[in-house]
């Protein structure tokens, strides 16, 4: 595996500039993630009557954590389905091999 060296990436999130370290060396990915956080914070701020950036950040973190949990739940369900289908294939293959003896 060819891993790129870590690099510092400047991003803007909710009108603040941050220097983030892209440990995997993927500056574009870091920029995209920062863009998602920025968009989420801006969307939440539009719905609130407060300009409290800490409150906006916490609500954005909760929103993103909920998205992550939903994705993890889907992954787990797909993984379980794949395991069940694999077990079915093994059973059918065993039956075919036993019948061929």
N, C-alpha and C positions, 0 to 999 in steps of 0.2 A: 504494500500500500504506500502510495506516495503522498505523504502529509506535508502540507505547506507550513512554513514557520509562522508563529504567532505574530500578529501585527496590531498596532493601535489604530482604531477607527474613530473618527469624529462623527458624532450623530447629534441630531437635534430632536428632543422629546419635550413637547409641551413648552416650547419657547426657551428651553435650557439646552446648552451645549454640553455634551459628555464625551470624554475620551474613553472608549471601551477597548478592552483587549480581546481581539478575536483569536482565541486560543487555537482554533482549527485553521487559522490563516484565511478563512473565507470572509473577506470584507463585505462582499455583496450580501451574504446571508445575514451578517450582523446588521447591515444597513436596513435590510428588509424586516428583520425582527424589531428593530427600533422604530421603523415606520409603522408597524402593526401596533406597537405600544402607543405611539403618538396618536394614531388615528382613533384607537379605542379611548384614550384619554379625552381627545377633542369631542368625540361623539357623546361621551358621558357628560362633559362640561356643558355642552349645549342643552342638556336636559335638566341640569341643576341650576338652582338660583344662587349658588355660591361660587366664588372664585378661589376657594380653598384648594390649592393644588395637592395638598396631602390627602384630603378627602377624595379628590378625583383620582389620585394615584391608587389609593386603597380600593376604591370601587373598580378601577380598571384591572387591578391585580386579581380581584375576586372574579371578575368577568372572564379574564384569561384563564384562571384556574378552573373555572367551570367548563370552558371550552376544552381544556386539556383533559379533564376528567371524562367528559363526554367522548373524546377521541380514544382515551384509554379503555373505556367501557366497550366501545365498538371494536377495538383491537382485540380485547379479551374474548368477545363474543365470536368474532371471526376465527380466532385461534382455536376456540373450543369446537366450532363447527368443522374446521379443518382437521382437528384431531379425531373427531367422530367419523368423518368421511374416510380418513386414512384407515381407521380401525375397520370400517366396513369393507374397504378395498382389500385389506389383509385377510379378512374372513373369507371373502369371495375367492381370492387367490388360493387360499389354503384348501377350500372346497374343490376348486378346479384341479389343483395338484393332486389331491387325494383321489379324485375320480379318475385321473389319468394313470394311476398305478395299476 
